[in-house]
């Protein structure tokens, strides 16, 4: 199985980066074969670090790893994937392990760049507020129209690289049609998050 969402490049400094992914329930979950994220970080062709994280079912199979002691102003290549292991064979998580640990054709890759040295105070960033997506409007579904904003931001990033991006408002709404339609349980809320972050342009930008 492959990663279902992400990777999302999260909080990044001149020496660190956080990576978010979502996995999926495996066929043997009921017999305690659990889902783990596997990550290999490269600088050029050289493997820099490898880690696992536990993708917990009660967090909708999402998880984060942090890579530290990185070089400033440096491009890194990330490969990530999923592994399924029973308790007795569970990998050590959130610590550096001997790598590479990502195998198979279903791995997903991306690149990111650490910030310039901390004494460089110049910043180039974008922020956005609430993202209202008409998933359940019975007359109009224009979620893709709302996703166009992120295509524009990504185009700007390609032309003049951003240092960071802030999503400071609501990224989903539990009551998109007010009292006419409200998401009422955990599974429904997880599903609307998945749909929102699977849209093509925000997915490309956040990776």
Secondary structure as the mmCIF struct_conf table of DSSP 4:
data_model
#
loop_
_struct_conf.conf_type_id
_struct_conf.id
_struct_conf.beg_label_comp_id
_struct_conf.beg_label_asym_id
_struct_conf.beg_label_seq_id
_struct_conf.end_label_comp_id
_struct_conf.end_label_asym_id
_struct_conf.end_label_seq_id
BEND BEND1 UNK A 4 UNK A 4
STRN STRN1 UNK A 5 UNK A 12
BEND BEND2 UNK A 14 UNK A 15
STRN STRN2 UNK A 17 UNK A 22
TURN_TY1_P TURN_TY1_P1 UNK A 27 UNK A 28
HELX_RH_3T_P HELX_RH_3T_P1 UNK A 29 UNK A 31
TURN_TY1_P TURN_TY1_P2 UNK A 32 UNK A 32
STRN STRN3 UNK A 33 UNK A 43
TURN_TY1_P TURN_TY1_P3 UNK A 44 UNK A 45
STRN STRN4 UNK A 46 UNK A 54
STRN STRN5 UNK A 56 UNK A 56
HELX_RH_3T_P HELX_RH_3T_P2 UNK A 57 UNK A 59
TURN_TY1_P TURN_TY1_P4 UNK A 60 UNK A 61
STRN STRN6 UNK A 62 UNK A 67
BEND BEND3 UNK A 69 UNK A 69
HELX_LH_PP_P HELX_LH_PP_P1 UNK A 70 UNK A 71
TURN_TY1_P TURN_TY1_P5 UNK A 72 UNK A 73
STRN STRN7 UNK A 75 UNK A 86
HELX_RH_3T_P HELX_RH_3T_P3 UNK A 87 UNK A 89
HELX_LH_PP_P HELX_LH_PP_P2 UNK A 90 UNK A 92
BEND BEND4 UNK A 94 UNK A 95
BEND BEND5 UNK A 98 UNK A 99
BEND BEND6 UNK A 104 UNK A 104
TURN_TY1_P TURN_TY1_P6 UNK A 105 UNK A 106
STRN STRN8 UNK A 108 UNK A 113
HELX_LH_PP_P HELX_LH_PP_P3 UNK A 114 UNK A 117
TURN_TY1_P TURN_TY1_P7 UNK A 118 UNK A 119
STRN STRN9 UNK A 125 UNK A 128
TURN_TY1_P TURN_TY1_P8 UNK A 135 UNK A 136
BEND BEND7 UNK A 138 UNK A 139
HELX_RH_AL_P HELX_RH_AL_P1 UNK A 143 UNK A 159
BEND BEND8 UNK A 160 UNK A 160
BEND BEND9 UNK A 163 UNK A 163
STRN STRN10 UNK A 164 UNK A 167
BEND BEND10 UNK A 169 UNK A 169
BEND BEND11 UNK A 171 UNK A 172
TURN_TY1_P TURN_TY1_P9 UNK A 174 UNK A 177
HELX_RH_3T_P HELX_RH_3T_P4 UNK A 178 UNK A 180
BEND BEND12 UNK A 185 UNK A 185
HELX_RH_AL_P HELX_RH_AL_P2 UNK A 186 UNK A 198
BEND BEND13 UNK A 199 UNK A 199
HELX_RH_AL_P HELX_RH_AL_P3 UNK A 200 UNK A 206
#
